[in-house]
Amino acid sequence: MKTRYITTTETAKIIRKTLKSEFPGIKFSVRSRKYAGGSSINISYNDINLNSREVDKVTDKFSAGDFDGMTDSYNYRNDAIYEGEKVSFSPQFIFASNYAV
C-alpha cells in the first residue's frame, strides 16, 4: 500500500474539520508553523468546560510521531491510517491551549 504524504497545512485543515465535528459550538483557532527542521500546529480555544487533554485525544493521531524524553529522540509513525488510506502526517508537534483557564 502506497503512503500518501499530508503537508502541515493540509493537516491543519483536517484538524479544523475534525474539531468542528467533535466539539460542535466551540470555536477553535488552528494555525500551522513551518521552520527549519520541522513544523507544528497550534490550536487555541476559549471554553472553560473543555480540557486540553480531550482535544489532545482527538488531535494526537495527526502528528508525525512522538518525542521520547528518555532517549531524547523523535519516533516517527509509519502506520497512520486516515480515511482508509495509509498516510504520513507532517507536523512533529501539535499544541492545544485553552485561554479560558
VOKE-972039 format. One record per residue: residue in three letters; chain; residue number from 1; x, y, z of N, C-alpha, C in turn. Coordinates in steps of 0.2 Angstrom, whole numbers, always signed. Example, Ala and Ser with C-alpha at 12.3 -4.5 7.8 and 13.67 -1.06 7.14 Angstrom:
BEGIN
+-----+----+-----+-------+-------+-------+-------+-------+-------+-------+-------+-------+
:  aa : ch :   i :   npx :   npy :   npz :  capx :  capy :  capz :   cpx :   cpy :   cpz :
+-----+----+-----+-------+-------+-------+-------+-------+-------+-------+-------+-------+
: ALA :  A :   1 :   +66 :   -28 :   +39 :   +62 :   -22 :   +39 :   +66 :   -16 :   +39 :
: SER :  A :   2 :   +64 :   -11 :   +35 :   +68 :    -5 :   +36 :   +64 :    +0 :   +39 :
+-----+----+-----+-------+-------+-------+-------+-------+-------+-------+-------+-------+
END
This chain:
BEGIN
+-----+----+-----+-------+-------+-------+-------+-------+-------+-------+-------+-------+
:  aa : ch :   i :   npx :   npy :   npz :  capx :  capy :  capz :   cpx :   cpy :   cpz :
+-----+----+-----+-------+-------+-------+-------+-------+-------+-------+-------+-------+
: MET :  A :   1 :    +4 :    -6 :    +0 :    +0 :    +0 :    +0 :    +4 :    +6 :    +0 :
: LYS :  A :   2 :    +3 :   +11 :    -5 :    +7 :   +17 :    -5 :    +5 :   +22 :    +0 :
: THR :  A :   3 :   +10 :   +25 :    +3 :    +9 :   +30 :    +8 :    +8 :   +37 :    +5 :
: ARG :  A :   4 :    +3 :   +41 :    +7 :    +2 :   +47 :    +5 :    +4 :   +52 :   +10 :
: TYR :  A :   5 :    +8 :   +57 :    +8 :   +11 :   +62 :   +12 :    +6 :   +68 :   +13 :
: ILE :  A :   6 :    +4 :   +70 :   +19 :    +0 :   +75 :   +20 :    +4 :   +81 :   +23 :
: THR :  A :   7 :    +4 :   +87 :   +20 :    +8 :   +93 :   +22 :    +5 :   +95 :   +29 :
: THR :  A :   8 :    +9 :  +100 :   +32 :    +6 :  +103 :   +38 :    +0 :  +107 :   +37 :
: THR :  A :   9 :    +0 :  +111 :   +32 :    -6 :  +115 :   +30 :   -12 :  +111 :   +29 :
: GLU :  A :  10 :   -11 :  +105 :   +25 :   -17 :  +101 :   +24 :   -19 :   +97 :   +31 :
: THR :  A :  11 :   -14 :   +96 :   +35 :   -16 :   +93 :   +42 :   -20 :   +98 :   +46 :
: ALA :  A :  12 :   -18 :  +104 :   +46 :   -22 :  +109 :   +50 :   -29 :  +110 :   +47 :
: LYS :  A :  13 :   -30 :  +109 :   +41 :   -37 :  +109 :   +38 :   -41 :  +103 :   +41 :
: ILE :  A :  14 :   -38 :   +97 :   +41 :   -41 :   +91 :   +43 :   -42 :   +92 :   +51 :
: ILE :  A :  15 :   -38 :   +94 :   +54 :   -39 :   +95 :   +62 :   -45 :  +100 :   +63 :
: ARG :  A :  16 :   -45 :  +106 :   +59 :   -50 :  +111 :   +60 :   -57 :  +107 :   +59 :
: LYS :  A :  17 :   -57 :  +103 :   +54 :   -64 :  +100 :   +52 :   -66 :   +95 :   +57 :
: THR :  A :  18 :   -61 :   +91 :   +60 :   -62 :   +86 :   +65 :   -64 :   +89 :   +71 :
: LEU :  A :  19 :   -61 :   +94 :   +73 :   -63 :   +98 :   +80 :   -70 :  +101 :   +79 :
: LYS :  A :  20 :   -71 :  +103 :   +73 :   -78 :  +106 :   +72 :   -84 :  +101 :   +73 :
: SER :  A :  21 :   -82 :   +95 :   +71 :   -87 :   +89 :   +71 :   -87 :   +86 :   +78 :
: GLU :  A :  22 :   -81 :   +86 :   +82 :   -81 :   +83 :   +88 :   -83 :   +87 :   +94 :
: PHE :  A :  23 :   -82 :   +94 :   +93 :   -84 :   +98 :   +98 :   -88 :  +104 :   +95 :
: PRO :  A :  24 :   -95 :  +102 :   +93 :   -99 :  +107 :   +90 :  -100 :  +113 :   +94 :
: GLY :  A :  25 :  -100 :  +119 :   +92 :  -102 :  +125 :   +95 :   -96 :  +129 :   +99 :
: ILE :  A :  26 :   -90 :  +125 :   +98 :   -84 :  +128 :  +101 :   -79 :  +131 :   +95 :
: LYS :  A :  27 :   -77 :  +137 :   +96 :   -73 :  +140 :   +90 :   -66 :  +138 :   +92 :
: PHE :  A :  28 :   -62 :  +136 :   +87 :   -55 :  +134 :   +88 :   -51 :  +138 :   +83 :
: SER :  A :  29 :   -45 :  +140 :   +85 :   -40 :  +143 :   +80 :   -35 :  +138 :   +79 :
: VAL :  A :  30 :   -34 :  +136 :   +73 :   -29 :  +131 :   +71 :   -24 :  +134 :   +66 :
: ARG :  A :  31 :   -18 :  +135 :   +68 :   -13 :  +138 :   +65 :    -7 :  +134 :   +64 :
: SER :  A :  32 :    -4 :  +133 :   +58 :    +2 :  +129 :   +56 :    +8 :  +134 :   +56 :
: ARG :  A :  33 :   +14 :  +131 :   +58 :   +20 :  +134 :   +58 :   +25 :  +129 :   +54 :
: LYS :  A :  34 :   +29 :  +132 :   +50 :   +35 :  +128 :   +47 :   +41 :  +132 :   +48 :
: TYR :  A :  35 :   +46 :  +128 :   +50 :   +53 :  +131 :   +52 :   +58 :  +126 :   +50 :
: ALA :  A :  36 :   +64 :  +128 :   +50 :   +70 :  +124 :   +49 :   +70 :  +118 :   +53 :
: GLY :  A :  37 :   +69 :  +112 :   +50 :   +69 :  +106 :   +54 :   +63 :  +103 :   +56 :
: GLY :  A :  38 :   +57 :  +106 :   +54 :   +51 :  +103 :   +55 :   +45 :  +108 :   +55 :
: SER :  A :  39 :   +39 :  +106 :   +58 :   +33 :  +110 :   +58 :   +29 :  +108 :   +64 :
: SER :  A :  40 :   +24 :  +113 :   +66 :   +20 :  +111 :   +71 :   +13 :  +115 :   +70 :
: ILE :  A :  41 :    +8 :  +113 :   +74 :    +1 :  +116 :   +73 :    +0 :  +118 :   +80 :
: ASN :  A :  42 :    -3 :  +124 :   +81 :    -5 :  +127 :   +87 :   -13 :  +128 :   +87 :
: ILE :  A :  43 :   -16 :  +125 :   +92 :   -23 :  +125 :   +92 :   -25 :  +129 :   +99 :
: SER :  A :  44 :   -29 :  +134 :   +98 :   -31 :  +138 :  +104 :   -39 :  +138 :  +103 :
: TYR :  A :  45 :   -42 :  +139 :  +109 :   -49 :  +139 :  +110 :   -51 :  +143 :  +117 :
: ASN :  A :  46 :   -57 :  +145 :  +118 :   -59 :  +148 :  +124 :   -65 :  +145 :  +127 :
: ASP :  A :  47 :   -65 :  +139 :  +130 :   -71 :  +136 :  +133 :   -69 :  +133 :  +140 :
: ILE :  A :  48 :   -71 :  +136 :  +145 :   -70 :  +133 :  +152 :   -71 :  +126 :  +153 :
: ASN :  A :  49 :   -76 :  +123 :  +149 :   -78 :  +116 :  +151 :   -74 :  +111 :  +147 :
: LEU :  A :  50 :   -70 :  +113 :  +142 :   -66 :  +109 :  +138 :   -59 :  +108 :  +140 :
: ASN :  A :  51 :   -57 :  +102 :  +142 :   -50 :  +101 :  +145 :   -45 :  +100 :  +138 :
: SER :  A :  52 :   -39 :  +103 :  +139 :   -35 :  +102 :  +133 :   -33 :   +94 :  +132 :
: ARG :  A :  53 :   -34 :   +90 :  +137 :   -32 :   +83 :  +136 :   -38 :   +80 :  +131 :
: GLU :  A :  54 :   -44 :   +82 :  +132 :   -49 :   +80 :  +127 :   -47 :   +82 :  +120 :
: VAL :  A :  55 :   -45 :   +88 :  +119 :   -43 :   +90 :  +112 :   -37 :   +86 :  +110 :
: ASP :  A :  56 :   -32 :   +84 :  +115 :   -26 :   +80 :  +113 :   -28 :   +73 :  +111 :
: LYS :  A :  57 :   -33 :   +70 :  +114 :   -35 :   +64 :  +112 :   -38 :   +64 :  +104 :
: VAL :  A :  58 :   -41 :   +69 :  +102 :   -43 :   +69 :   +95 :   -38 :   +71 :   +91 :
: THR :  A :  59 :   -33 :   +75 :   +93 :   -28 :   +78 :   +88 :   -21 :   +74 :   +88 :
: ASP :  A :  60 :   -20 :   +70 :   +93 :   -13 :   +67 :   +93 :   -12 :   +63 :   +87 :
: LYS :  A :  61 :   -17 :   +60 :   +85 :   -16 :   +55 :   +79 :   -14 :   +58 :   +72 :
: PHE :  A :  62 :   -14 :   +65 :   +72 :   -12 :   +69 :   +66 :    -5 :   +71 :   +66 :
: SER :  A :  63 :    -1 :   +69 :   +72 :    +6 :   +71 :   +72 :   +10 :   +66 :   +68 :
: ALA :  A :  64 :   +16 :   +68 :   +66 :   +21 :   +64 :   +63 :   +24 :   +58 :   +67 :
: GLY :  A :  65 :   +23 :   +59 :   +74 :   +26 :   +54 :   +78 :   +26 :   +57 :   +85 :
: ASP :  A :  66 :   +30 :   +54 :   +90 :   +31 :   +56 :   +97 :   +38 :   +57 :   +99 :
: PHE :  A :  67 :   +39 :   +62 :  +103 :   +45 :   +63 :  +106 :   +46 :   +59 :  +112 :
: ASP :  A :  68 :   +52 :   +56 :  +113 :   +54 :   +51 :  +118 :   +59 :   +55 :  +122 :
: GLY :  A :  69 :   +57 :   +57 :  +128 :   +61 :   +61 :  +133 :   +67 :   +56 :  +136 :
: MET :  A :  70 :   +65 :   +50 :  +136 :   +70 :   +46 :  +139 :   +77 :   +45 :  +135 :
: THR :  A :  71 :   +75 :   +45 :  +128 :   +81 :   +44 :  +124 :   +83 :   +50 :  +120 :
: ASP :  A :  72 :   +79 :   +55 :  +121 :   +80 :   +62 :  +118 :   +79 :   +61 :  +111 :
: SER :  A :  73 :   +74 :   +58 :  +108 :   +74 :   +57 :  +101 :   +66 :   +57 :   +99 :
: TYR :  A :  74 :   +65 :   +58 :   +93 :   +58 :   +58 :   +90 :   +57 :   +52 :   +86 :
: ASN :  A :  75 :   +52 :   +48 :   +87 :   +50 :   +42 :   +84 :   +44 :   +43 :   +79 :
: TYR :  A :  76 :   +46 :   +42 :   +73 :   +41 :   +44 :   +68 :   +36 :   +38 :   +67 :
: ARG :  A :  77 :   +29 :   +39 :   +66 :   +24 :   +34 :   +65 :   +25 :   +32 :   +57 :
: ASN :  A :  78 :   +24 :   +25 :   +56 :   +23 :   +23 :   +49 :   +17 :   +19 :   +48 :
: ASP :  A :  79 :   +12 :   +20 :   +53 :    +6 :   +16 :   +52 :    +0 :   +20 :   +53 :
: ALA :  A :  80 :    +0 :   +26 :   +51 :    -6 :   +30 :   +52 :   -11 :   +29 :   +46 :
: ILE :  A :  81 :   -17 :   +28 :   +48 :   -22 :   +27 :   +43 :   -27 :   +33 :   +43 :
: TYR :  A :  82 :   -29 :   +36 :   +38 :   -34 :   +41 :   +38 :   -38 :   +40 :   +32 :
: GLU :  A :  83 :   -45 :   +40 :   +33 :   -50 :   +38 :   +28 :   -48 :   +32 :   +24 :
: GLY :  A :  84 :   -46 :   +27 :   +27 :   -44 :   +21 :   +24 :   -38 :   +20 :   +20 :
: GLU :  A :  85 :   -34 :   +26 :   +21 :   -28 :   +26 :   +17 :   -22 :   +27 :   +21 :
: LYS :  A :  86 :   -16 :   +24 :   +19 :   -10 :   +24 :   +23 :    -7 :   +31 :   +22 :
: VAL :  A :  87 :    -6 :   +35 :   +27 :    -4 :   +42 :   +26 :    +2 :   +43 :   +31 :
: SER :  A :  88 :    +6 :   +48 :   +29 :   +11 :   +51 :   +34 :   +10 :   +58 :   +35 :
: PHE :  A :  89 :    +8 :   +60 :   +41 :    +7 :   +67 :   +43 :   +13 :   +71 :   +44 :
: SER :  A :  90 :   +13 :   +77 :   +42 :   +19 :   +81 :   +43 :   +21 :   +84 :   +49 :
: PRO :  A :  91 :   +17 :   +87 :   +53 :   +19 :   +91 :   +59 :   +21 :   +87 :   +65 :
: GLN :  A :  92 :   +27 :   +89 :   +67 :   +30 :   +85 :   +73 :   +27 :   +86 :   +79 :
: PHE :  A :  93 :   +24 :   +92 :   +80 :   +21 :   +93 :   +86 :   +14 :   +97 :   +85 :
: ILE :  A :  94 :    +9 :   +95 :   +90 :    +3 :   +98 :   +90 :    +1 :  +101 :   +97 :
: PHE :  A :  95 :    +0 :  +107 :   +98 :    -1 :  +110 :  +104 :    -8 :  +113 :  +105 :
: ALA :  A :  96 :   -11 :  +111 :  +110 :   -18 :  +114 :  +111 :   -18 :  +118 :  +118 :
: SER :  A :  97 :   -21 :  +124 :  +117 :   -21 :  +129 :  +123 :   -28 :  +132 :  +124 :
: ASN :  A :  98 :   -30 :  +131 :  +130 :   -37 :  +134 :  +132 :   -36 :  +141 :  +136 :
: TYR :  A :  99 :   -38 :  +146 :  +133 :   -37 :  +153 :  +135 :   -42 :  +155 :  +140 :
: ALA :  A : 100 :   -47 :  +150 :  +142 :   -52 :  +152 :  +146 :   -50 :  +150 :  +154 :
: VAL :  A : 101 :   -45 :  +147 :  +155 :   -42 :  +145 :  +161 :   -37 :  +149 :  +164 :
+-----+----+-----+-------+-------+-------+-------+-------+-------+-------+-------+-------+
END
